[in-house]
Amino acid sequence: MPSSSDPSEPWFVTAFRADYRDLYAHRDDHAAEEEVDHLIAHGLEGPVLDLCCGFGRHATAMTKRGLDVIGVDLSEELLLGADPRLTGRLARCDARSLPFKRGSFAGLVNLFSSFGYFGEDGDLEVLDEIARVLMPSGVAFMDLMNPEFVRATLVPFSRREEQGVVLTEERALEDDGLQVVKQVCMTRPDGEVRRWREEVRLYTVADLTGSLQEREIEVESVAGAFDGRPLAADTPRQLLRLRRR
């Protein structure tokens, strides 16, 4: 039976159901472990907050590397799908209001384009919370889409199949290119259909630097990928290494 997004819910509630994992089945544990190795090599240490952890791929990899990690996400369904090794290390909460004391974490990660969901004011509230829970001299990493790359390479429509699940995605830029919007349709082998919308605001490093500095956070370096390549027009990611003053 077809189902669509509930108009009474924010998109970031409707989108991240348990079946969201099917959309990114190619993002596997091995990739998460390589990415965590890069973060550790560049200064990540515990205790770590995995902000917007989803079903905990990176939190699990950090635990394997011996880091003391807590993962948080708004999606109860994704949290319930986490590795049993994370039992007792996950919490459901909104990134704009974290249930932790000031200076609780020496490290923080916000990965896989998990920023830009709440509008400009709401996104600033997320930065407020990042600054609040980081210890002085704490290190954070933010993994964002590269706006220049997205605008130049946006594919209006795509169709693919993952383990019998057919996914179609329609993409567009809105708000003078400041926001990327995606309409997703997921069709399961039994004919069940689910549709939802995603809306992510695109931020450059320059867009964020002033807001971060106001919160006593400095941008120490920026890479274009987890392999450390420099940020350029043809790199899809912006990996920011931040430090709390």
C-alpha contacts under 8 A as a table, 3 or more apart, distances in Angstrom:
res1	aa1	res2	aa2	distance
1	M	191	G	7.19
1	M	192	E	5.15
1	M	193	V	6.32
2	P	192	E	5.99
2	P	193	V	4.55
2	P	194	R	6.02
3	S	193	V	5.99
3	S	194	R	4.83
3	S	195	R	6.29
4	S	194	R	5.70
4	S	195	R	4.62
4	S	196	W	6.07
5	S	9	E	7.83
5	S	11	W	7.58
5	S	14	T	5.93
5	S	15	A	7.73
5	S	194	R	7.90
5	S	195	R	6.04
5	S	196	W	4.89
5	S	197	R	7.21
6	D	9	E	5.56
6	D	14	T	6.72
7	P	10	P	7.45
9	E	13	V	6.27
9	E	14	T	6.36
10	P	13	V	5.47
10	P	14	T	6.60
11	W	14	T	5.12
11	W	15	A	5.86
11	W	196	W	7.39
11	W	197	R	6.15
11	W	198	E	6.06
11	W	199	E	7.36
12	F	15	A	5.38
12	F	16	F	6.39
12	F	117	Y	7.10
12	F	198	E	7.09
13	V	16	F	5.98
13	V	17	R	7.81
13	V	74	L	7.55
13	V	75	S	6.91
14	T	17	R	6.75
14	T	196	W	6.81
15	A	20	Y	7.10
15	A	196	W	5.83
15	A	197	R	6.88
15	A	198	E	6.92
16	F	19	D	7.73
16	F	20	Y	5.58
16	F	75	S	6.14
16	F	77	E	7.74
16	F	78	L	7.12
17	R	20	Y	5.47
17	R	75	S	6.93
17	R	77	E	5.70
17	R	78	L	6.49
18	A	21	R	6.47
18	A	77	E	5.04
18	A	78	L	5.32
18	A	81	G	7.35
19	D	22	D	5.46
19	D	23	L	7.50
20	Y	23	L	5.43
20	Y	24	Y	7.31
21	R	24	Y	5.47
21	R	25	A	5.93
22	D	25	A	5.12
22	D	162	E	6.91
22	D	165	V	7.49
23	L	162	E	7.54
23	L	167	L	7.21
24	Y	27	R	5.50
25	A	28	D	6.70
25	A	162	E	7.15
27	R	31	A	6.56
27	R	32	A	7.67
28	D	31	A	5.51
28	D	32	A	6.56
28	D	57	R	7.73
29	D	32	A	5.00
29	D	33	E	6.17
29	D	57	R	6.07
29	D	58	H	7.88
29	D	61	A	7.47
30	H	33	E	5.11
30	H	34	E	6.35
31	A	34	E	5.19
31	A	35	E	6.22
32	A	35	E	5.07
32	A	36	V	6.10
32	A	57	R	6.10
32	A	58	H	5.32
32	A	61	A	6.43
33	E	36	V	5.09
33	E	37	D	6.14
33	E	58	H	6.98
33	E	61	A	5.14
33	E	62	M	7.66
34	E	37	D	5.07
34	E	38	H	6.42
35	E	38	H	5.13
35	E	39	L	6.40
35	E	226	F	5.98
36	V	39	L	4.98
36	V	40	I	6.14
36	V	58	H	6.67
36	V	61	A	6.59
36	V	62	M	6.40
37	D	40	I	5.21
37	D	41	A	6.12
38	H	41	A	5.09
38	H	42	H	6.31
38	H	226	F	6.45
38	H	227	D	7.27
39	L	42	H	5.08
39	L	43	G	6.47
39	L	44	L	5.53
39	L	141	F	7.80
40	I	43	G	5.25
40	I	44	L	4.49
40	I	45	E	6.64
41	A	44	L	7.20
43	G	139	V	7.05
44	L	48	V	7.93
44	L	107	G	5.75
44	L	108	L	7.84
44	L	139	V	6.38
44	L	140	A	7.46
45	E	48	V	6.61
45	E	67	L	6.75
45	E	106	A	6.38
45	E	107	G	5.59
45	E	139	V	7.95
46	G	67	L	5.48
46	G	68	D	5.22
46	G	69	V	6.66
46	G	105	F	6.89
46	G	106	A	5.55
46	G	107	G	5.69
47	P	67	L	6.84
47	P	68	D	4.82
47	P	69	V	5.68
47	P	70	I	7.76
47	P	104	S	7.73
47	P	105	F	5.16
47	P	106	A	5.48
47	P	107	G	6.16
48	V	67	L	7.28
48	V	68	D	6.17
48	V	69	V	4.61
48	V	70	I	6.26
48	V	105	F	5.57
48	V	106	A	6.18
48	V	107	G	4.43
48	V	108	L	5.18
48	V	109	V	7.48
49	L	69	V	5.85
49	L	70	I	5.03
49	L	71	G	5.86
49	L	72	V	7.58
49	L	105	F	6.47
49	L	107	G	6.39
49	L	108	L	4.64
49	L	109	V	6.37
50	D	53	C	5.39
50	D	58	H	7.75
50	D	59	A	6.41
50	D	69	V	6.99
50	D	70	I	6.09
50	D	71	G	4.56
50	D	72	V	6.34
50	D	108	L	5.93
50	D	109	V	5.05
50	D	110	N	6.31
51	L	71	G	6.22
51	L	72	V	5.48
51	L	73	D	6.76
51	L	95	A	7.03
51	L	108	L	7.01
51	L	109	V	5.97
51	L	110	N	5.09
51	L	111	L	7.75
52	C	71	G	7.25
52	C	72	V	5.54
52	C	73	D	4.47
52	C	74	L	7.27
52	C	95	A	7.12
52	C	110	N	6.43
52	C	111	L	7.57
52	C	114	S	6.34
53	C	56	G	5.15
53	C	57	R	7.57
53	C	58	H	7.32
53	C	59	A	7.03
53	C	71	G	5.48
53	C	72	V	5.66
53	C	73	D	5.59
53	C	110	N	7.71
53	C	111	L	7.74
54	G	57	R	7.71
54	G	72	V	7.72
54	G	73	D	5.89
54	G	75	S	7.13
54	G	78	L	5.44
54	G	79	L	6.19
55	F	78	L	4.73
55	F	79	L	4.99
55	F	80	L	7.31
55	F	81	G	5.60
55	F	82	A	4.55
55	F	83	D	7.66
56	G	59	A	4.92
56	G	60	T	5.87
56	G	71	G	6.98
56	G	79	L	7.29
56	G	82	A	5.50
56	G	83	D	7.05
56	G	86	L	7.83
57	R	60	T	5.34
57	R	61	A	6.39
57	R	82	A	7.74
58	H	61	A	4.95
58	H	62	M	6.09
59	A	62	M	5.06
59	A	63	T	6.16
59	A	69	V	6.46
59	A	70	I	7.36
59	A	71	G	6.39
59	A	86	L	7.62
60	T	63	T	5.05
60	T	64	K	6.28
60	T	83	D	6.87
60	T	85	R	7.05
60	T	86	L	6.66
61	A	64	K	5.07
61	A	65	R	6.41
62	M	65	R	5.01
62	M	66	G	6.48
62	M	67	L	5.39
62	M	68	D	7.72
62	M	69	V	6.93
63	T	66	G	5.09
63	T	67	L	5.19
63	T	68	D	6.57
63	T	69	V	6.59
63	T	86	L	8.00
64	K	67	L	7.44
69	V	89	R	6.97
70	I	89	R	4.91
70	I	90	L	5.81
70	I	91	A	7.78
71	G	89	R	6.23
71	G	90	L	4.74
71	G	91	A	6.41
72	V	90	L	5.62
72	V	91	A	4.83
72	V	92	R	5.59
72	V	93	C	6.31
73	D	76	E	7.45
73	D	79	L	7.03
73	D	91	A	6.76
73	D	92	R	5.19
73	D	93	C	5.76
73	D	94	D	6.83
73	D	95	A	7.42
74	L	92	R	5.24
74	L	93	C	5.02
74	L	94	D	5.41
74	L	95	A	7.62
75	S	78	L	5.43
75	S	79	L	6.36
75	S	92	R	6.92
76	E	79	L	5.08
76	E	80	L	6.11
76	E	92	R	6.36
77	E	80	L	5.20
77	E	81	G	6.65
78	L	81	G	5.21
78	L	82	A	6.89
79	L	82	A	5.38
79	L	90	L	7.21
79	L	91	A	7.98
79	L	92	R	7.58
82	A	86	L	6.85
83	D	86	L	5.74
83	D	87	T	7.64
84	P	87	T	5.35
86	L	89	R	5.17
86	L	90	L	6.62
87	T	90	L	6.78
93	C	97	S	7.17
93	C	98	L	6.49
93	C	99	P	7.50
94	D	97	S	5.48
94	D	98	L	6.53
95	A	98	L	5.94
95	A	126	V	5.76
95	A	129	E	7.45
96	R	122	G	7.01
96	R	123	D	7.82
96	R	125	E	5.30
96	R	126	V	4.66
96	R	128	D	7.90
96	R	129	E	6.39
97	S	126	V	7.72
97	S	129	E	6.76
98	L	129	E	6.67
100	F	104	S	6.57
100	F	133	V	6.66
101	K	104	S	5.69
101	K	132	R	7.94
101	K	133	V	6.34
102	R	132	R	5.14
102	R	133	V	4.61
102	R	134	L	7.06
102	R	135	M	7.53
103	G	106	A	7.71
103	G	132	R	6.27
103	G	133	V	4.47
103	G	134	L	4.67
103	G	135	M	3.95
103	G	136	P	7.05
104	S	133	V	5.24
104	S	134	L	6.14
104	S	135	M	6.23
105	F	108	L	6.87
105	F	133	V	6.07
105	F	134	L	5.00
105	F	135	M	5.64
105	F	138	G	7.12
106	A	134	L	6.01
106	A	135	M	5.40
106	A	136	P	7.98
106	A	137	S	7.63
106	A	138	G	4.51
106	A	139	V	6.39
107	G	134	L	6.88
107	G	138	G	5.61
107	G	139	V	4.94
107	G	140	A	5.49
108	L	130	I	7.80
108	L	134	L	7.29
108	L	139	V	6.55
108	L	140	A	4.50
108	L	141	F	6.40
109	V	140	A	5.57
109	V	141	F	4.82
109	V	142	M	6.08
110	N	113	S	7.76
110	N	114	S	6.25
110	N	115	F	7.38
110	N	140	A	7.91
110	N	141	F	6.23
110	N	142	M	4.86
110	N	143	D	6.24
111	L	114	S	5.88
111	L	141	F	7.62
111	L	142	M	5.91
111	L	143	D	4.70
111	L	144	L	7.29
112	F	143	D	5.78
112	F	144	L	6.76
113	S	116	G	7.83
113	S	143	D	5.89
113	S	144	L	4.71
113	S	145	M	6.00
114	S	117	Y	7.37
114	S	143	D	7.75
114	S	144	L	7.43
115	F	123	D	7.15
115	F	144	L	7.07
115	F	200	V	7.56
115	F	201	R	7.93
116	G	119	G	6.66
116	G	120	E	7.67
116	G	123	D	5.89
116	G	200	V	5.15
116	G	201	R	4.64
116	G	202	L	6.75
116	G	203	Y	7.60
117	Y	122	G	7.86
117	Y	123	D	6.94
117	Y	199	E	6.62
117	Y	200	V	5.29
117	Y	201	R	6.60
118	F	121	D	7.25
118	F	122	G	4.61
118	F	123	D	5.43
119	G	122	G	5.31
119	G	123	D	5.93
119	G	201	R	7.19
120	E	123	D	5.16
120	E	124	L	6.30
121	D	124	L	5.20
121	D	125	E	6.51
122	G	125	E	5.00
122	G	126	V	6.59
123	D	126	V	5.08
123	D	127	L	6.56
124	L	127	L	4.98
124	L	128	D	6.21
124	L	211	S	7.57
125	E	128	D	4.87
125	E	129	E	6.38
126	V	129	E	5.15
126	V	130	I	6.25
127	L	130	I	4.99
127	L	131	A	6.17
127	L	211	S	7.97
127	L	212	L	7.11
127	L	215	R	7.67
128	D	131	A	5.28
128	D	132	R	6.14
128	D	215	R	6.84
129	E	132	R	4.89
129	E	133	V	6.15
130	I	133	V	5.59
130	I	134	L	6.19
131	A	134	L	5.49
131	A	215	R	6.12
131	A	216	E	7.27
131	A	217	I	6.94
131	A	244	R	6.92
132	R	135	M	7.97
134	L	138	G	5.56
134	L	139	V	7.67
134	L	244	R	6.72
135	M	138	G	4.91
135	M	244	R	6.99
136	P	244	R	5.41
136	P	245	R	5.59
137	S	243	R	5.81
137	S	244	R	4.84
137	S	245	R	5.43
138	G	243	R	5.60
138	G	244	R	5.25
138	G	245	R	7.88
139	V	241	R	7.10
139	V	242	L	5.60
139	V	243	R	4.57
139	V	244	R	6.53
140	A	241	R	5.97
140	A	242	L	4.95
140	A	243	R	6.21
141	F	239	L	6.80
141	F	240	L	5.46
141	F	241	R	4.79
141	F	242	L	6.03
142	M	238	Q	7.83
142	M	239	L	5.76
142	M	240	L	5.11
142	M	241	R	6.86
142	M	242	L	7.90
143	D	237	R	6.78
143	D	238	Q	5.79
143	D	239	L	4.57
143	D	240	L	6.45
144	L	203	Y	7.80
144	L	237	R	5.72
144	L	238	Q	5.01
144	L	239	L	6.37
145	M	150	V	7.25
145	M	202	L	7.00
145	M	203	Y	7.91
145	M	236	P	6.13
145	M	237	R	4.71
145	M	238	Q	5.88
146	N	149	F	5.39
146	N	150	V	6.19
146	N	202	L	7.61
146	N	203	Y	7.78
146	N	204	T	7.00
146	N	233	A	7.91
146	N	235	T	7.02
146	N	236	P	5.26
146	N	237	R	4.86
146	N	238	Q	5.42
147	P	150	V	5.02
147	P	151	R	6.06
147	P	202	L	5.60
147	P	203	Y	6.63
147	P	204	T	6.49
148	E	151	R	5.38
148	E	152	A	6.25
148	E	233	A	5.87
149	F	152	A	5.21
149	F	153	T	6.04
149	F	233	A	5.58
149	F	234	D	5.76
149	F	235	T	6.55
149	F	236	P	5.65
150	V	153	T	5.38
150	V	154	L	5.45
150	V	236	P	7.12
151	R	154	L	5.70
151	R	173	L	7.71
151	R	177	G	7.26
154	L	171	R	7.17
154	L	172	A	7.58
155	V	158	S	7.00
155	V	170	E	7.97
155	V	171	R	6.57
156	P	169	E	7.92
156	P	170	E	5.45
156	P	171	R	4.74
156	P	172	A	6.30
157	F	168	T	7.24
157	F	169	E	5.63
157	F	170	E	4.55
157	F	171	R	6.31
158	S	168	T	5.65
158	S	169	E	5.39
158	S	170	E	6.79
159	R	166	V	7.18
159	R	167	L	5.64
159	R	168	T	4.40
159	R	169	E	6.56
160	R	166	V	5.86
160	R	167	L	5.37
160	R	168	T	6.60
161	E	164	G	6.04
161	E	165	V	5.41
161	E	166	V	4.42
161	E	167	L	6.01
162	E	165	V	5.13
162	E	166	V	6.54
162	E	167	L	7.70
164	G	188	R	6.77
164	G	189	P	5.77
165	V	186	M	6.79
165	V	187	T	5.73
165	V	188	R	4.73
165	V	189	P	6.12
166	V	186	M	5.81
166	V	187	T	5.09
166	V	188	R	6.53
167	L	184	V	7.07
167	L	185	C	5.76
167	L	186	M	4.75
167	L	187	T	6.52
168	T	184	V	5.85
168	T	185	C	5.24
168	T	186	M	6.69
169	E	182	K	6.40
169	E	183	Q	5.60
169	E	184	V	4.64
169	E	185	C	6.51
170	E	182	K	5.47
170	E	183	Q	5.04
170	E	184	V	6.60
171	R	180	V	7.08
171	R	181	V	5.66
171	R	182	K	4.47
171	R	183	Q	6.54
172	A	180	V	5.89
172	A	181	V	5.33
172	A	182	K	6.57
173	L	176	D	7.29
173	L	177	G	5.04
173	L	178	L	7.14
173	L	179	Q	5.69
173	L	180	V	4.64
173	L	181	V	6.10
174	E	177	G	5.23
174	E	178	L	6.41
174	E	179	Q	5.19
174	E	180	V	6.25
174	E	181	V	7.01
175	D	178	L	5.41
175	D	179	Q	5.97
176	D	179	Q	7.70
177	G	180	V	7.19
178	L	201	R	5.87
178	L	202	L	5.35
178	L	203	Y	7.62
179	Q	199	E	6.73
179	Q	200	V	5.63
179	Q	201	R	4.25
179	Q	202	L	5.50
180	V	199	E	5.94
180	V	200	V	5.51
180	V	201	R	6.39
180	V	202	L	7.04
181	V	197	R	7.18
181	V	198	E	5.60
181	V	199	E	4.59
181	V	200	V	6.59
182	K	197	R	5.65
182	K	198	E	5.06
182	K	199	E	6.60
183	Q	195	R	7.34
183	Q	196	W	5.99
183	Q	197	R	4.58
183	Q	198	E	6.52
184	V	195	R	5.55
184	V	196	W	5.40
184	V	197	R	6.14
184	V	198	E	7.86
185	C	193	V	6.95
185	C	194	R	5.83
185	C	195	R	4.48
185	C	196	W	6.79
186	M	193	V	5.57
186	M	194	R	5.22
186	M	195	R	6.32
187	T	191	G	6.07
187	T	192	E	5.72
187	T	193	V	4.50
187	T	194	R	6.66
188	R	191	G	5.32
188	R	192	E	5.27
188	R	193	V	6.43
189	P	192	E	7.38
203	Y	206	A	7.97
203	Y	207	D	5.75
203	Y	208	L	6.79
204	T	207	D	5.02
204	T	208	L	6.62
205	V	208	L	5.30
205	V	209	T	5.98
205	V	238	Q	7.87
205	V	240	L	7.92
206	A	209	T	5.29
206	A	210	G	7.43
207	D	210	G	7.08
207	D	211	S	7.84
208	L	211	S	5.39
208	L	212	L	6.06
209	T	212	L	5.16
209	T	213	Q	6.10
209	T	218	E	7.47
209	T	219	V	6.75
210	G	213	Q	5.11
210	G	214	E	6.22
211	S	214	E	5.17
211	S	215	R	6.62
212	L	215	R	5.11
212	L	216	E	6.43
212	L	217	I	5.00
212	L	218	E	6.52
212	L	219	V	7.81
213	Q	216	E	4.85
213	Q	217	I	4.99
213	Q	218	E	5.76
214	E	217	I	7.37
216	E	244	R	5.94
216	E	245	R	5.35
217	I	242	L	6.46
217	I	243	R	5.50
217	I	244	R	4.45
217	I	245	R	5.82
218	E	242	L	5.55
218	E	243	R	5.33
218	E	244	R	6.47
218	E	245	R	7.10
219	V	222	V	7.61
219	V	240	L	6.78
219	V	241	R	6.08
219	V	242	L	4.65
219	V	243	R	6.69
220	E	240	L	7.66
220	E	241	R	5.59
220	E	242	L	5.48
220	E	243	R	6.75
221	S	240	L	6.03
221	S	241	R	5.23
221	S	242	L	7.29
222	V	230	P	7.28
222	V	231	L	6.60
222	V	238	Q	6.54
222	V	239	L	5.48
222	V	240	L	4.61
222	V	241	R	6.22
223	A	226	F	7.33
223	A	228	G	5.47
223	A	229	R	5.77
223	A	230	P	4.84
223	A	231	L	4.90
223	A	237	R	7.80
223	A	238	Q	5.91
223	A	239	L	5.02
223	A	240	L	6.65
224	G	228	G	6.69
224	G	229	R	5.45
224	G	230	P	5.12
224	G	231	L	3.82
224	G	232	A	6.54
224	G	235	T	5.19
224	G	236	P	6.79
224	G	237	R	5.10
224	G	238	Q	5.02
224	G	239	L	6.08
225	A	228	G	5.64
225	A	229	R	5.89
225	A	230	P	7.67
225	A	231	L	7.55
225	A	235	T	6.91
225	A	236	P	7.40
225	A	237	R	5.54
225	A	238	Q	6.70
225	A	239	L	6.29
226	F	229	R	7.58
226	F	239	L	7.17
231	L	235	T	6.12
231	L	237	R	7.70
231	L	238	Q	6.60
232	A	235	T	5.39
233	A	236	P	7.98
235	T	238	Q	7.83
